[in-house]
């Protein structure tokens, strides 16, 4: 039986062995058959799947979303390019909302930092600590 061991896959895909185990548990990659010695022997294609997973994570997709993308990528007939387009467009909207939320947080923190002298006052007088105690918003 030909194939790659988990450590060979990890090295080729530039991930930790535990990452591969985790992806198996999450159903992102299939558990491969074992050879006569008891080693799991992965097909070469699993490297491309892991690289796909990592790139999709870099774009902000969750592992559950990536599972669906992998199914589409690997030829699942239930997916159409229009669905994938809409899926990606939805992810763009999520990212835009996160950016707005982060900008709001940044603006609030900048205002608090501006009001804080940084030294010379007790911590209970610090505008940052006061705001955190009162609740931010």
N, CA, C and O atoms as a MOPAC input file, in Angstrom:
PM7 MOZYME 1SCF
protein

 N      0.84800 1    -1.17800 1     0.00000 1
 C      0.00000 1     0.00000 1     0.00000 1
 C      0.89000 1     1.23600 1     0.00000 1
 O      1.71300 1     1.42400 1     0.89600 1
 N      0.71700 1     2.06400 1    -1.00500 1
 C      1.49400 1     3.28500 1    -1.07800 1
 C      0.75000 1     4.40500 1    -0.38000 1
 O     -0.46200 1     4.34100 1    -0.17000 1
 N      1.49300 1     5.41500 1    -0.03200 1
 C      0.89100 1     6.56900 1     0.60500 1
 C      1.90200 1     7.27000 1     1.48200 1
 O      3.09000 1     6.94700 1     1.47800 1
 N      1.41200 1     8.23100 1     2.23000 1
 C      2.26900 1     9.03500 1     3.08500 1
 C      1.86800 1     8.85500 1     4.54400 1
 O      0.68500 1     8.74300 1     4.86600 1
 N      2.85600 1     8.83000 1     5.40800 1
 C      2.56800 1     8.78500 1     6.84000 1
 C      2.09800 1    10.16200 1     7.28400 1
 O      2.24700 1    11.14800 1     6.56200 1
 N      1.53500 1    10.21300 1     8.46700 1
 C      1.06600 1    11.48600 1     9.01600 1
 C      2.21500 1    12.49200 1     9.09800 1
 O      2.03200 1    13.66600 1     8.77500 1
 N      3.38800 1    12.04600 1     9.52400 1
 C      4.51000 1    12.98000 1     9.64100 1
 C      4.97500 1    13.46400 1     8.26900 1
 O      5.39000 1    14.61400 1     8.12900 1
 N      4.91100 1    12.60600 1     7.26600 1
 C      5.27600 1    13.04300 1     5.91400 1
 C      4.28300 1    14.07500 1     5.39100 1
 O      4.66800 1    15.05900 1     4.75900 1
 N      3.01100 1    13.84100 1     5.66200 1
 C      1.97700 1    14.80200 1     5.24900 1
 C      2.18700 1    16.13300 1     5.96500 1
 O      2.12500 1    17.19700 1     5.34900 1
 N      2.43600 1    16.06000 1     7.27000 1
 C      2.64500 1    17.28300 1     8.05600 1
 C      3.80500 1    18.09000 1     7.49500 1
 O      3.70200 1    19.30600 1     7.33400 1
 N      4.89100 1    17.42300 1     7.20200 1
 C      6.06700 1    18.11600 1     6.67300 1
 C      5.76700 1    18.72300 1     5.30400 1
 O      6.11700 1    19.87400 1     5.04400 1
 N      5.12400 1    17.95500 1     4.43300 1
 C      4.84200 1    18.43400 1     3.08000 1
 C      3.84600 1    19.59900 1     3.08200 1
 O      3.95100 1    20.51200 1     2.26300 1
 N      2.88000 1    19.56000 1     4.00400 1
 C      1.86000 1    20.61300 1     4.06900 1
 C      2.26500 1    21.75300 1     4.99800 1
 O      1.55300 1    22.75000 1     5.11800 1
 N      3.41100 1    21.59800 1     5.65300 1
 C      3.93200 1    22.61800 1     6.56700 1
 C      2.97100 1    22.90300 1     7.73300 1
 O      2.68500 1    24.05200 1     8.06800 1
 N      2.48400 1    21.80200 1     8.33800 1
 C      1.62200 1    21.90200 1     9.51500 1
 C      2.12500 1    20.93000 1    10.57700 1
 O      2.96500 1    20.07200 1    10.30600 1
 N      1.60700 1    21.07800 1    11.77100 1
 C      1.94000 1    20.20200 1    12.87500 1
 C      1.16300 1    18.89100 1    12.73400 1
 O      0.07100 1    18.87900 1    12.16500 1
 N      1.70400 1    17.81200 1    13.23800 1
 C      1.01900 1    16.51800 1    13.21200 1
 C     -0.33100 1    16.61900 1    13.92300 1
 O     -1.31400 1    16.02100 1    13.48300 1
 N     -0.37600 1    17.37500 1    15.02100 1
 C     -1.63400 1    17.53000 1    15.76000 1
 C     -2.69700 1    18.21700 1    14.90700 1
 O     -3.88900 1    17.96500 1    15.08300 1
 N     -2.27800 1    19.07800 1    13.99000 1
 C     -3.22500 1    19.73700 1    13.09100 1
 C     -3.91200 1    18.69300 1    12.22500 1
 O     -5.12100 1    18.75800 1    12.00300 1
 N     -3.14500 1    17.74300 1    11.74200 1
 C     -3.71000 1    16.68500 1    10.90500 1
 C     -4.70100 1    15.85200 1    11.72100 1
 O     -5.79100 1    15.54000 1    11.24300 1
 N     -4.33200 1    15.49800 1    12.92800 1
 C     -5.24800 1    14.73900 1    13.79700 1
 C     -6.53900 1    15.52500 1    14.03300 1
 O     -7.63800 1    14.97200 1    13.99600 1
 N     -6.38100 1    16.81800 1    14.27400 1
 C     -7.54100 1    17.67800 1    14.51500 1
 C     -8.44400 1    17.72700 1    13.27800 1
 O     -9.66400 1    17.61900 1    13.39600 1
 N     -7.86200 1    17.88500 1    12.12000 1
 C     -8.64200 1    17.91600 1    10.88200 1
 C     -9.37000 1    16.59100 1    10.67000 1
 O    -10.49900 1    16.57400 1    10.18000 1
 N     -8.73500 1    15.49400 1    11.03300 1
 C     -9.39400 1    14.18700 1    10.93800 1
 C    -10.60600 1    14.14500 1    11.87100 1
 O    -11.69500 1    13.74500 1    11.45700 1
 N    -10.42100 1    14.55500 1    13.12000 1
 C    -11.51800 1    14.53600 1    14.09300 1
 C    -12.67200 1    15.41100 1    13.64300 1
 O    -13.83300 1    15.06900 1    13.86600 1
 N    -12.36600 1    16.54400 1    13.00800 1
 C    -13.40600 1    17.47600 1    12.54700 1
 C    -14.03600 1    17.04300 1    11.22400 1
 O    -14.99900 1    17.65900 1    10.76500 1
 N    -13.50300 1    15.99200 1    10.61100 1
 C    -14.06200 1    15.49500 1     9.35600 1
 C    -13.64400 1    16.28400 1     8.13600 1
 O    -14.27700 1    16.19100 1     7.08400 1
 N    -12.57000 1    17.06900 1     8.27000 1
 C    -12.07600 1    17.84500 1     7.12800 1
 C    -11.25600 1    16.97400 1     6.18700 1
 O    -11.27700 1    17.16500 1     4.97100 1
 N    -10.54600 1    16.03200 1     6.75200 1
 C     -9.83000 1    15.03500 1     5.94800 1
 C    -10.24100 1    13.66700 1     6.46800 1
 O    -10.50700 1    13.49500 1     7.65800 1
 N    -10.28700 1    12.71300 1     5.57900 1
 C    -10.70600 1    11.36300 1     5.95600 1
 C     -9.58500 1    10.62800 1     6.66400 1
 O     -8.40200 1    10.82900 1     6.38800 1
 N     -9.99500 1     9.77100 1     7.58300 1
 C     -9.01000 1     8.91100 1     8.23200 1
 C     -8.59100 1     7.86700 1     7.20600 1
 O     -9.43700 1     7.14700 1     6.67500 1
 N     -7.30400 1     7.78000 1     6.92300 1
 C     -6.85100 1     6.86500 1     5.87600 1
 C     -6.76500 1     5.42400 1     6.38800 1
 O     -6.75400 1     5.18300 1     7.59500 1
 N     -6.70600 1     4.48900 1     5.46800 1
 C     -6.52900 1     3.09300 1     5.87800 1
 C     -5.12000 1     2.87700 1     6.43000 1
 O     -4.20300 1     3.66100 1     6.18700 1
 N     -4.98700 1     1.80000 1     7.16900 1
 C     -3.68300 1     1.45100 1     7.74000 1
 C     -2.98300 1     0.43200 1     6.84500 1
 O     -3.62100 1    -0.38600 1     6.18200 1
 N     -1.65900 1     0.50600 1     6.84800 1
 C     -0.88600 1    -0.50000 1     6.11300 1
 C     -0.69200 1    -1.72900 1     7.01300 1
 O     -1.22000 1    -1.77300 1     8.12400 1
 N      0.04800 1    -2.70500 1     6.54300 1
 C      0.25000 1    -3.94800 1     7.30500 1
 C      0.96200 1    -3.70500 1     8.62700 1
 O      0.79300 1    -4.47800 1     9.57000 1
 N      1.75000 1    -2.65000 1     8.71000 1
 C      2.47300 1    -2.33200 1     9.94000 1
 C      1.62100 1    -1.50800 1    10.91500 1
 O      2.05100 1    -1.23200 1    12.03500 1
 N      0.42900 1    -1.12300 1    10.49200 1
 C     -0.44800 1    -0.35800 1    11.36100 1
 C     -0.37600 1     1.14900 1    11.16700 1
 O     -1.08800 1     1.89300 1    11.84200 1
 N      0.47800 1     1.60900 1    10.25000 1
 C      0.58400 1     3.04400 1     9.99000 1
 C     -0.54700 1     3.49500 1     9.07800 1
 O     -0.92400 1     2.80200 1     8.13300 1
 N     -1.07300 1     4.66300 1     9.38100 1
 C     -2.05700 1     5.25300 1     8.47300 1
 C     -1.30200 1     5.77300 1     7.26000 1
 O     -0.28100 1     6.44800 1     7.39100 1
 N     -1.80800 1     5.45600 1     6.10200 1
 C     -1.15300 1     5.88000 1     4.86800 1
 C     -2.09800 1     6.80000 1     4.09600 1
 O     -3.10500 1     6.36600 1     3.53700 1
 N     -1.73900 1     8.07700 1     4.08700 1
 C     -2.56400 1     9.09600 1     3.45300 1
 C     -2.29300 1     9.15300 1     1.95600 1
 O     -1.16300 1     8.94300 1     1.51500 1
 N     -3.32800 1     9.43600 1     1.17900 1
 C     -3.09800 1     9.66600 1    -0.25000 1
 C     -2.42100 1    11.02300 1    -0.44200 1
 O     -2.54700 1    11.91100 1     0.40200 1
 N     -1.72000 1    11.17400 1    -1.52700 1
 C     -0.99300 1    12.41100 1    -1.84900 1
 C     -1.93600 1    13.61800 1    -1.85500 1
 O     -1.52900 1    14.72000 1    -1.48600 1
 N     -3.19300 1    13.41700 1    -2.27100 1
 C     -4.15100 1    14.52000 1    -2.40300 1
 C     -4.44500 1    15.21200 1    -1.07700 1
 O     -4.87900 1    16.36400 1    -1.06800 1
 N     -4.21900 1    14.53300 1     0.03200 1
 C     -4.51800 1    15.13200 1     1.33000 1
 C     -3.66700 1    16.38400 1     1.56400 1
 O     -4.08800 1    17.28900 1     2.28500 1
 N     -2.49700 1    16.44100 1     0.97300 1
 C     -1.64400 1    17.63500 1     1.10900 1
 C     -2.34400 1    18.84100 1     0.49400 1
 O     -2.36200 1    19.92000 1     1.08700 1
 N     -2.92000 1    18.66300 1    -0.69200 1
 C     -3.64500 1    19.76400 1    -1.33300 1
 C     -4.86400 1    20.16600 1    -0.50000 1
 O     -5.19000 1    21.34900 1    -0.40200 1
 N     -5.53200 1    19.18000 1     0.09800 1
 C     -6.68300 1    19.49800 1     0.94500 1
 C     -6.26200 1    20.33000 1     2.15200 1
 O     -6.93600 1    21.29800 1     2.50500 1
 N     -5.16200 1    19.96200 1     2.77900 1
 C     -4.68300 1    20.70500 1     3.94600 1
 C     -4.26600 1    22.11400 1     3.54000 1
 O     -4.55600 1    23.07400 1     4.25500 1
 N     -3.59800 1    22.24700 1     2.41700 1
 C     -3.22000 1    23.57700 1     1.93700 1
 C     -4.46600 1    24.41200 1     1.63300 1
 O     -4.49100 1    25.61100 1     1.90700 1
 N     -5.49500 1    23.78400 1     1.07000 1
 C     -6.77200 1    24.44100 1     0.80600 1
 C     -7.37200 1    24.93300 1     2.12600 1
 O     -7.82500 1    26.07400 1     2.22200 1
 N     -7.37200 1    24.06800 1     3.13200 1
 C     -7.91200 1    24.42000 1     4.44700 1
 C     -7.18300 1    25.63600 1     5.00800 1
 O     -7.82100 1    26.58000 1     5.47500 1
 N     -5.86000 1    25.62000 1     4.96700 1
 C     -5.06900 1    26.72400 1     5.52300 1
 C     -5.34400 1    28.03000 1     4.77500 1
 O     -5.47200 1    29.08500 1     5.39700 1
 N     -5.43600 1    27.96400 1     3.44500 1
 C     -5.72200 1    29.18800 1     2.67300 1
 C     -7.11700 1    29.71500 1     2.99900 1
 O     -7.31200 1    30.92300 1     3.12800 1
 N     -8.08000 1    28.81500 1     3.13300 1
 C     -9.44100 1    29.23200 1     3.45400 1
 C     -9.49800 1    29.84500 1     4.85800 1
 O    -10.21400 1    30.82200 1     5.08100 1
 N     -8.74700 1    29.27400 1     5.80000 1
 C     -8.67300 1    29.86500 1     7.14300 1
 C     -8.08500 1    31.26600 1     7.07900 1
 O     -8.55600 1    32.17300 1     7.76600 1
 N     -7.05800 1    31.44600 1     6.25700 1
 C     -6.44000 1    32.76700 1     6.10100 1
 C     -7.44700 1    33.79500 1     5.57900 1
 O     -7.32300 1    34.98800 1     5.85500 1
 N     -8.44700 1    33.32300 1     4.82100 1
 C     -9.47700 1    34.22100 1     4.29300 1
 C    -10.62500 1    34.43200 1     5.26900 1
 O    -11.57200 1    35.16000 1     4.97300 1
 N    -10.53800 1    33.78800 1     6.44200 1
 C    -11.53500 1    34.02100 1     7.47400 1
 C    -12.65000 1    32.99900 1     7.54400 1
 O    -13.58600 1    33.16800 1     8.32500 1
 N    -12.57700 1    31.94400 1     6.75100 1
 C    -13.61300 1    30.92600 1     6.80200 1
 C    -13.44100 1    30.05800 1     8.03900 1
 O    -12.31800 1    29.75400 1     8.44100 1
 N    -14.55000 1    29.66200 1     8.63900 1
 C    -14.51900 1    28.74900 1     9.77800 1
 C    -14.27900 1    27.33200 1     9.27200 1
 O    -14.43200 1    27.05400 1     8.08300 1
 N    -13.90400 1    26.44300 1    10.18000 1
 C    -13.67100 1    25.05800 1     9.77000 1
 C    -14.94700 1    24.40600 1     9.24500 1
 O    -14.88700 1    23.58200 1     8.33300 1
 N    -16.08100 1    24.76000 1     9.80000 1
 C    -17.34900 1    24.19500 1     9.29900 1
 C    -17.61800 1    24.69600 1     7.87900 1
 O    -18.06100 1    23.93300 1     7.02200 1
 N    -17.35000 1    25.97100 1     7.63700 1
 C    -17.51100 1    26.52000 1     6.28900 1
 C    -16.52300 1    25.86800 1     5.32400 1
 O    -16.85200 1    25.59300 1     4.17000 1
 N    -15.31800 1    25.62900 1     5.81000 1
 C    -14.28900 1    25.01000 1     4.98000 1
 C    -14.68300 1    23.58400 1     4.61100 1
 O    -14.40400 1    23.12500 1     3.50300 1
 N    -15.32900 1    22.89000 1     5.53600 1
 C    -15.79700 1    21.52600 1     5.23800 1
 C    -16.72200 1    21.55000 1     4.01900 1
 O    -16.62700 1    20.68800 1     3.14500 1
 N    -17.61700 1    22.54400 1     3.96500 1
 C    -18.51900 1    22.69100 1     2.82500 1
 C    -17.76100 1    23.06000 1     1.55100 1
 O    -18.04900 1    22.53900 1     0.47400 1
 N    -16.79900 1    23.95400 1     1.68600 1
 C    -15.99100 1    24.34000 1     0.52100 1
 C    -15.19600 1    23.15500 1    -0.01600 1
 O    -15.07600 1    22.97800 1    -1.22800 1
 N    -14.65500 1    22.34500 1     0.89200 1
 C    -13.90900 1    21.15500 1     0.46500 1
 C    -14.81900 1    20.18300 1    -0.27900 1
 O    -14.41700 1    19.59500 1    -1.28300 1
 N    -16.03300 1    20.01700 1     0.20900 1
 C    -16.97800 1    19.12900 1    -0.46300 1
 C    -17.23300 1    19.62300 1    -1.88600 1
 O    -17.29300 1    18.83300 1    -2.82800 1
 N    -17.38000 1    20.93800 1    -2.02600 1
 C    -17.59100 1    21.51100 1    -3.35600 1
 C    -16.34000 1    21.35800 1    -4.21500 1
 O    -16.42600 1    21.03500 1    -5.40000 1
 N    -15.19000 1    21.59000 1    -3.61600 1
 C    -13.92300 1    21.50400 1    -4.34100 1
 C    -13.63500 1    20.08800 1    -4.81100 1
 O    -13.06500 1    19.88800 1    -5.88400 1
 N    -14.02700 1    19.11100 1    -4.01100 1
 C    -13.73000 1    17.71900 1    -4.33200 1
 C    -14.81200 1    17.05800 1    -5.17700 1
 O    -14.88600 1    15.83100 1    -5.25600 1
 N    -15.65500 1    17.88100 1    -5.81100 1
 C    -16.57500 1    17.34700 1    -6.80100 1
 C    -17.95800 1    16.98800 1    -6.30900 1
 O    -18.67200 1    16.26800 1    -7.00600 1
 N    -18.37000 1    17.45000 1    -5.15400 1
 C    -19.71800 1    17.18700 1    -4.67300 1
 C    -20.70300 1    17.85500 1    -5.63100 1
 O    -20.63100 1    19.06400 1    -5.85200 1
 N    -21.59700 1    17.09400 1    -6.18500 1
 C    -22.52800 1    17.59900 1    -7.19700 1
 C    -23.59000 1    18.54100 1    -6.63900 1
 O    -24.28700 1    19.20200 1    -7.40900 1
 N    -23.72700 1    18.61600 1    -5.31400 1
 C    -24.75800 1    19.45800 1    -4.71700 1
 C    -24.40200 1    20.94400 1    -4.74400 1
 O    -25.24600 1    21.77900 1    -4.41700 1
 N    -23.20200 1    21.28300 1    -5.11600 1
 C    -22.76800 1    22.67100 1    -5.10000 1
 C    -22.66900 1    23.21600 1    -6.51400 1
 O    -22.25700 1    22.51900 1    -7.44100 1
 N    -23.05400 1    24.47700 1    -6.65900 1
 C    -22.94600 1    25.16700 1    -7.93400 1
 C    -22.13900 1    26.43700 1    -7.71200 1
 O    -22.08800 1    26.95900 1    -6.59800 1
 N    -21.51800 1    26.92600 1    -8.75500 1
 C    -20.66400 1    28.10200 1    -8.60500 1
 C    -21.44100 1    29.30200 1    -8.06900 1
 O    -20.87400 1    30.13100 1    -7.35800 1
 N    -22.70800 1    29.40800 1    -8.39300 1
 C    -23.52400 1    30.51400 1    -7.88300 1
 C    -23.60900 1    30.45000 1    -6.35800 1
 O    -23.53400 1    31.47900 1    -5.68500 1
 N    -23.76400 1    29.25200 1    -5.82000 1
 C    -23.82500 1    29.08500 1    -4.36800 1
 C    -22.49900 1    29.47400 1    -3.71900 1
 O    -22.47600 1    30.12500 1    -2.67500 1
 N    -21.41800 1    29.07700 1    -4.33600 1
 C    -20.09700 1    29.40000 1    -3.79500 1
 C    -19.86800 1    30.90400 1    -3.86700 1
 O    -19.30700 1    31.49500 1    -2.94400 1
 N    -20.29900 1    31.52100 1    -4.95700 1
 C    -20.20400 1    32.98300 1    -5.10000 1
 C    -20.96700 1    33.66200 1    -3.97300 1
 O    -20.43800 1    34.55200 1    -3.30700 1
 N    -22.22400 1    33.23700 1    -3.75800 1
 C    -23.04800 1    33.83700 1    -2.70800 1
 C    -22.44800 1    33.60000 1    -1.32500 1
 O    -22.49900 1    34.47400 1    -0.46000 1
 N    -21.88600 1    32.42300 1    -1.12800 1
 C    -21.24000 1    32.07000 1     0.13200 1
 C    -20.07000 1    33.01400 1     0.41100 1
 O    -19.93200 1    33.53700 1     1.51700 1
 N    -19.22700 1    33.22400 1    -0.61000 1
 C    -18.07100 1    34.11400 1    -0.46900 1
 C    -18.52300 1    35.56500 1    -0.28100 1
 O    -17.92100 1    36.30700 1     0.49500 1
 N    -19.57400 1    35.96700 1    -0.98500 1
 C    -20.09100 1    37.32900 1    -0.83500 1
 C    -20.60300 1    37.53900 1     0.59400 1
 O    -20.41900 1    38.61000 1     1.17300 1
 N    -21.23400 1    36.53000 1     1.14900 1
 C    -21.68400 1    36.61000 1     2.54500 1
 C    -20.51900 1    36.75900 1     3.50000 1
 O    -20.60000 1    37.49300 1     4.48500 1
 N    -19.42700 1    36.05400 1     3.20400 1
 C    -18.23200 1    36.15100 1     4.04500 1
 C    -17.65700 1    37.56300 1     3.96600 1
 O    -17.16700 1    38.08800 1     4.96600 1
 N    -17.71100 1    38.17300 1     2.80300 1
 C    -17.23500 1    39.55700 1     2.64900 1
 C    -18.04400 1    40.48200 1     3.55400 1
 O    -17.47700 1    41.36000 1     4.20500 1
 N    -19.35300 1    40.29700 1     3.60200 1
 C    -20.19900 1    41.13200 1     4.46300 1
 C    -19.85500 1    40.92400 1     5.93300 1
 O    -19.83000 1    41.88600 1     6.70200 1
 N    -19.59200 1    39.68500 1     6.33300 1
 C    -19.16600 1    39.40500 1     7.71200 1
 C    -17.86500 1    40.14300 1     8.04100 1
 O    -17.72200 1    40.73400 1     9.11100 1
 N    -16.93200 1    40.09500 1     7.10800 1
 C    -15.63700 1    40.75000 1     7.30400 1
 C    -15.81600 1    42.26100 1     7.42200 1
 O    -15.19700 1    42.89900 1     8.27300 1
 N    -16.66100 1    42.83000 1     6.57000 1
 C    -16.92900 1    44.26800 1     6.63800 1
 C    -17.49100 1    44.65600 1     8.00500 1
 O    -17.10500 1    45.67800 1     8.57300 1
 N    -18.40100 1    43.83900 1     8.52900 1
 C    -18.98000 1    44.11700 1     9.85200 1
 C    -17.89900 1    44.03700 1    10.92100 1
 O    -17.85800 1    44.87900 1    11.81800 1
 N    -17.02900 1    43.04400 1    10.84100 1
 C    -15.93600 1    42.91900 1    11.81100 1
 C    -15.02300 1    44.13400 1    11.74900 1
 O    -14.57000 1    44.62800 1    12.78200 1
 N    -14.75300 1    44.61500 1    10.54400 1
 C    -13.90000 1    45.79600 1    10.38100 1
 C    -14.56900 1    47.00900 1    11.02800 1
 O    -13.90900 1    47.78500 1    11.72000 1
 N    -15.87300 1    47.17300 1    10.80700 1
 C    -16.59300 1    48.29800 1    11.43300 1
 C    -16.52000 1    48.18100 1    12.95500 1
 O    -16.25100 1    49.16300 1    13.64600 1
 N    -16.76300 1    46.96900 1    13.47600 1
 C    -16.71300 1    46.75900 1    14.92400 1
 C    -15.31300 1    47.04000 1    15.47000 1
 O    -15.17600 1    47.65900 1    16.52600 1
 N    -14.28700 1    46.59800 1    14.77100 1
 C    -12.91100 1    46.85100 1    15.21300 1
 C    -12.58000 1    48.33800 1    15.17300 1
 O    -11.90000 1    48.85000 1    16.06200 1
 N    -13.05700 1    49.02600 1    14.15000 1
 C    -12.82900 1    50.47700 1    14.07400 1
 C    -13.53400 1    51.20100 1    15.21700 1
 O    -12.99800 1    52.16100 1    15.77000 1
 N    -14.73600 1    50.74000 1    15.57100 1
 C    -15.44300 1    51.32900 1    16.71400 1
 C    -14.64100 1    51.11700 1    17.99800 1
 O    -14.49300 1    52.04100 1    18.79800 1
 N    -14.12900 1    49.91500 1    18.19500 1
 C    -13.32800 1    49.62100 1    19.38900 1
 C    -12.05800 1    50.47100 1    19.40900 1
 O    -11.67700 1    51.00100 1    20.45200 1
 N    -11.41300 1    50.59600 1    18.26400 1
 C    -10.19400 1    51.39000 1    18.16200 1
 C    -10.48100 1    52.84700 1    18.51200 1
 O     -9.72300 1    53.46400 1    19.26100 1
 N    -11.56000 1    53.39600 1    17.98200 1
 C    -11.93800 1    54.78000 1    18.25300 1
 C    -12.18000 1    54.97400 1    19.74600 1
 O    -11.71500 1    55.95800 1    20.32200 1
 N    -12.89400 1    54.06000 1    20.37500 1
 C    -13.17200 1    54.14500 1    21.80200 1
 C    -11.87400 1    54.08000 1    22.61200 1
 O    -11.67100 1    54.87800 1    23.52700 1
 N    -11.01500 1    53.14800 1    22.28100 1
 C     -9.73700 1    53.02900 1    23.00100 1
 C     -8.85000 1    54.24400 1    22.80500 1
 O     -8.19700 1    54.69500 1    23.74700 1
 N     -8.81900 1    54.78000 1    21.59000 1
 C     -8.00900 1    55.98000 1    21.34500 1
 C     -8.48700 1    57.13500 1    22.21700 1
 O     -7.67900 1    57.88700 1    22.76200 1
 N     -9.80900 1    57.27300 1    22.34700 1
 C    -10.36100 1    58.33200 1    23.19000 1
 C     -9.98800 1    58.14100 1    24.65300 1
 O     -9.67200 1    59.10500 1    25.35200 1
 N    -10.02600 1    56.89000 1    25.11500 1
 C     -9.66200 1    56.60800 1    26.49800 1
 C     -8.18300 1    56.84800 1    26.75000 1
 O     -7.80900 1    57.39800 1    27.78500 1
 N     -7.34900 1    56.44200 1    25.81700 1
 C     -5.89800 1    56.63400 1    25.96200 1
 C     -5.57500 1    58.12100 1    25.98000 1
 O     -4.69300 1    58.55900 1    26.71900 1
 N     -6.28200 1    58.89400 1    25.17400 1
 C     -6.07600 1    60.34500 1    25.13900 1
 C     -6.39700 1    60.99300 1    26.48600 1
 O     -5.72800 1    61.94200 1    26.89300 1
 N     -7.40500 1    60.49100 1    27.17100 1
 C     -7.83600 1    61.05700 1    28.44800 1
 C     -6.97700 1    60.60500 1    29.61900 1
 O     -7.03100 1    61.19800 1    30.69700 1
 N     -6.19500 1    59.57000 1    29.41700 1
 C     -5.39600 1    59.00700 1    30.50900 1
 C     -4.01100 1    59.64000 1    30.51700 1
 O     -3.31200 1    59.58800 1    29.50500 1
 N     -3.59600 1    60.23600 1    31.63200 1
 C     -2.27600 1    60.86300 1    31.68100 1
 C     -1.13500 1    59.83900 1    31.68200 1
 O      0.01100 1    60.19300 1    31.40300 1
 N     -1.43500 1    58.59000 1    31.99000 1
 C     -0.39600 1    57.56400 1    31.94600 1
 C      0.34100 1    57.37700 1    33.24700 1
 O      0.78800 1    56.26800 1    33.54000 1
 N      0.48500 1    58.42400 1    34.04200 1
 C      1.14400 1    58.28200 1    35.34400 1
 C      0.70700 1    59.43500 1    36.23900 1
 O      0.18800 1    60.44900 1    35.77200 1
 N      0.93100 1    59.25300 1    37.52500 1
 C      0.64900 1    60.31800 1    38.47000 1
 C     -0.75200 1    60.31800 1    39.05200 1
 O     -1.07900 1    61.18000 1    39.86700 1
 N     -1.57600 1    59.37900 1    38.65400 1
 C     -2.91200 1    59.31300 1    39.25300 1
 C     -3.15100 1    57.89900 1    39.76400 1
 O     -2.58800 1    56.94000 1    39.23500 1
 N     -3.98600 1    57.76800 1    40.79500 1
 C     -4.30900 1    56.42000 1    41.27600 1
 C     -5.10700 1    55.66000 1    40.21800 1
 O     -5.81300 1    56.25400 1    39.40200 1
 N     -4.97900 1    54.34800 1    40.25200 1
 C     -5.63800 1    53.55800 1    39.20900 1
 C     -7.14800 1    53.71800 1    39.22500 1
 O     -7.78600 1    53.58100 1    38.18100 1
 N     -7.74700 1    54.00800 1    40.39300 1
 C     -9.20000 1    54.18700 1    40.42600 1
 C     -9.62900 1    55.51000 1    39.77000 1
 O    -10.81900 1    55.72800 1    39.54300 1
 N     -8.66900 1    56.38800 1    39.46800 1
 C     -8.95500 1    57.64000 1    38.76900 1
 C     -8.63300 1    57.56400 1    37.27600 1
 O     -8.93000 1    58.48900 1    36.52000 1
 N     -8.03700 1    56.47900 1    36.87100 1
 C     -7.66000 1    56.29900 1    35.46300 1
 C     -8.91600 1    56.18900 1    34.60000 1
 O     -9.76800 1    55.34100 1    34.86700 1
 N     -9.04800 1    57.02600 1    33.57300 1
 C    -10.23000 1    56.98200 1    32.71000 1
 C    -10.45700 1    55.61800 1    32.05500 1
 O    -11.59600 1    55.20500 1    31.83300 1
 N     -9.37500 1    54.93800 1    31.75400 1
 C     -9.50400 1    53.62100 1    31.12400 1
 C    -10.13700 1    52.63900 1    32.11300 1
 O    -11.07800 1    51.92200 1    31.77100 1
 N     -9.60800 1    52.61400 1    33.34700 1
 C    -10.14000 1    51.69900 1    34.35300 1
 C    -11.57800 1    52.06900 1    34.72500 1
 O    -12.40900 1    51.18700 1    34.94000 1
 N    -11.86900 1    53.35300 1    34.80100 1
 C    -13.23500 1    53.79800 1    35.10900 1
 C    -14.20800 1    53.28600 1    34.04400 1
 O    -15.26400 1    52.73700 1    34.35900 1
 N    -13.83600 1    53.47400 1    32.80400 1
 C    -14.71300 1    53.06800 1    31.71000 1
 C    -14.92100 1    51.55200 1    31.70800 1
 O    -16.02800 1    51.07000 1    31.46500 1
 N    -13.85200 1    50.81000 1    31.97900 1
 C    -13.98800 1    49.36000 1    32.03500 1
 C    -14.86100 1    48.92800 1    33.20700 1
 O    -15.61800 1    47.96400 1    33.09800 1
 N    -14.75800 1    49.63700 1    34.32200 1
 C    -15.59700 1    49.31300 1    35.49200 1
 C    -17.05900 1    49.64700 1    35.25400 1
 O    -17.95400 1    48.92300 1    35.69000 1
 N    -17.29000 1    50.75400 1    34.55600 1
 C    -18.67500 1    51.18100 1    34.26100 1
 C    -19.29400 1    50.33900 1    33.16000 1
 O    -20.50500 1    50.11900 1    33.13300 1
 N    -18.47800 1    49.88800 1    32.28500 1
 C    -18.96500 1    49.19800 1    31.10700 1
 C    -18.65600 1    50.04000 1    29.88600 1
 O    -18.91600 1    51.24300 1    29.86100 1
 N    -18.11000 1    49.40800 1    28.89500 1
 C    -17.70200 1    50.10900 1    27.66900 1
 C    -18.89500 1    50.17600 1    26.72400 1
 O    -19.63800 1    49.20600 1    26.57600 1
 N    -19.06500 1    51.30500 1    26.10300 1
 C    -20.03100 1    51.55000 1    25.01400 1
 C    -20.33800 1    52.98400 1    24.94500 1
 O    -21.12800 1    53.40600 1    24.10000 1

